[in-house]
Amino acid sequence: MSLDIEKQKERFNSFREERLPVLHDFSKGLGFQNPHEILINPEKFLQPISSWLSDQEISAESKNWITVRIGYFLGELFVERHGGCWSVFQAPSSRYYGHFVVGEFSSFDNANALFDPMEAAFVLTSQPKGRSLVEIVKEIEDSLSGL
């Protein structure tokens, strides 16, 4: 399957525009106080979202919905925590080619450190009840700092 990188770049604009309203609605839907703060201080929401996610029985019908929101959250958490940014990965030889990734971190020594938040969210939502968002964040950080 050939990926049209130009189409991915076009899709990325929509992706970027929708991530903040989607996160705000997600936070609001979970009943968090000051749900708008998820956009400026995602760190504050890590433990509560992890607790909520741990208790969820994720059905096939809701998996994509939850995965997208957790992916957006992971990306924003790493942007804020480690001074990173979202981008479309454009190295054709990489498995991340065309993926929406977070990288260009100011707090990791390796300038090439990056990860795919949606892929990480998919892995997490594929785990059984008891899964930990806090733990996957730690695993990602350990992996990025080890590069």
C-alpha positions as CSV (number, residue, x, y, z in Angstrom):
1,M,0.0,0.0,0.0
2,S,1.5,3.3,-1.1
3,L,1.0,6.3,1.2
4,D,0.3,9.7,-0.3
5,I,2.4,11.9,2.1
6,E,0.8,15.1,0.7
7,K,-2.7,13.8,1.6
8,Q,-1.4,12.9,5.1
9,K,-0.1,16.5,5.5
10,E,-3.5,17.8,4.5
11,R,-5.2,15.4,7.0
12,F,-2.7,16.6,9.6
13,N,-4.2,20.1,9.6
14,S,-7.6,18.7,10.5
15,F,-6.0,16.4,13.1
16,R,-4.3,19.3,14.8
17,E,-7.5,21.5,14.7
18,E,-9.7,18.8,16.3
19,R,-7.4,17.5,19.0
20,L,-7.9,20.3,21.5
21,P,-11.8,20.4,21.3
22,V,-11.9,16.6,21.4
23,L,-9.7,16.6,24.5
24,H,-11.8,19.3,26.2
25,D,-15.0,17.4,25.5
26,F,-13.4,14.2,26.7
27,S,-12.4,15.8,30.0
28,K,-15.8,17.4,30.4
29,G,-17.5,14.1,29.7
30,L,-15.5,12.4,32.4
31,G,-16.8,15.1,34.8
32,F,-13.4,16.7,35.6
33,Q,-13.5,20.1,37.2
34,N,-12.0,22.8,35.0
35,P,-12.0,20.5,31.9
36,H,-10.3,23.2,29.8
37,E,-7.2,22.8,31.8
38,I,-6.5,19.5,30.1
39,L,-5.3,21.7,27.2
40,I,-2.8,23.7,29.2
41,N,-1.9,21.3,32.0
42,P,-2.4,17.7,30.9
43,E,-0.1,16.5,33.7
44,K,-2.9,17.2,36.2
45,F,-5.2,14.8,34.3
46,L,-2.8,11.9,33.9
47,Q,-3.7,10.0,37.1
48,P,-7.4,10.6,36.9
49,I,-7.6,9.5,33.3
50,S,-5.4,6.5,34.1
51,S,-7.7,5.5,36.9
52,W,-10.8,5.9,34.7
53,L,-9.1,3.9,31.8
54,S,-8.1,1.1,34.2
55,D,-11.7,0.5,35.1
56,Q,-13.0,0.4,31.6
57,E,-14.2,-2.7,29.8
58,I,-13.4,-1.5,26.3
59,S,-15.8,-2.9,23.7
60,A,-14.9,-3.3,20.0
61,E,-17.4,-0.5,19.3
62,S,-15.8,2.0,21.7
63,K,-12.2,1.1,21.1
64,N,-11.5,3.6,18.3
65,W,-13.3,6.4,20.2
66,I,-11.2,5.8,23.3
67,T,-8.0,5.2,21.4
68,V,-8.2,8.6,19.6
69,R,-8.8,10.4,22.9
70,I,-6.0,8.7,24.7
71,G,-3.7,9.2,21.7
72,Y,-4.4,12.9,21.7
73,F,-3.9,13.0,25.4
74,L,-0.5,11.2,25.3
75,G,0.7,13.5,22.5
76,E,-0.3,16.6,24.4
77,L,1.2,15.3,27.6
78,F,4.6,14.7,25.9
79,V,4.4,18.1,24.1
80,E,4.0,19.8,27.5
81,R,6.2,17.6,29.7
82,H,9.1,17.3,27.3
83,G,8.9,20.4,25.0
84,G,7.9,18.4,21.9
85,C,5.7,19.0,19.0
86,W,3.3,17.1,16.6
87,S,4.3,16.5,13.0
88,V,3.8,14.2,10.0
89,F,6.8,11.8,9.9
90,Q,8.3,12.0,6.4
91,A,11.3,9.6,6.3
92,P,10.1,7.0,3.7
93,S,12.4,4.3,5.2
94,S,10.8,4.5,8.6
95,R,7.9,2.4,10.0
96,Y,6.5,5.8,11.1
97,Y,6.4,7.2,7.6
98,G,3.2,9.2,7.2
99,H,2.3,8.8,10.9
100,F,1.3,11.7,13.2
101,V,4.1,11.6,15.7
102,V,5.4,13.7,18.6
103,G,9.1,14.5,18.6
104,E,11.6,17.3,18.6
105,F,11.8,17.1,22.4
106,S,13.9,19.6,24.3
107,S,14.3,17.3,27.3
108,F,15.8,14.2,25.5
109,D,19.4,14.1,24.3
110,N,18.6,12.4,21.0
111,A,17.2,14.8,18.5
112,N,15.6,11.9,16.6
113,A,13.6,10.7,19.6
114,L,9.9,10.4,18.7
115,F,6.8,8.3,19.2
116,D,3.4,7.7,17.7
117,P,0.8,8.5,20.4
118,M,-2.0,6.8,18.5
119,E,0.0,3.6,18.2
120,A,0.8,3.8,21.9
121,A,-2.9,4.4,22.7
122,F,-4.0,1.5,20.5
123,V,-1.6,-0.8,22.4
124,L,-2.9,0.5,25.7
125,T,-6.6,0.1,24.8
126,S,-5.9,-3.4,23.6
127,Q,-4.9,-4.5,27.1
128,P,-7.4,-5.9,29.5
129,K,-9.1,-4.0,32.3
130,G,-6.5,-2.9,34.8
131,R,-4.3,-1.2,32.1
132,S,-2.3,1.8,33.2
133,L,-1.9,5.0,31.3
134,V,0.7,6.1,33.9
135,E,2.7,3.0,33.2
136,I,2.7,3.4,29.4
137,V,3.8,7.0,29.8
138,K,6.8,5.7,31.9
139,E,7.6,3.1,29.3
140,I,7.6,5.7,26.5
141,E,9.8,8.0,28.5
142,D,12.2,5.2,29.4
143,S,12.4,4.3,25.7
144,L,12.9,7.8,24.5
145,S,15.6,8.6,27.1
146,G,17.4,5.4,26.2
147,L,17.8,6.3,22.5
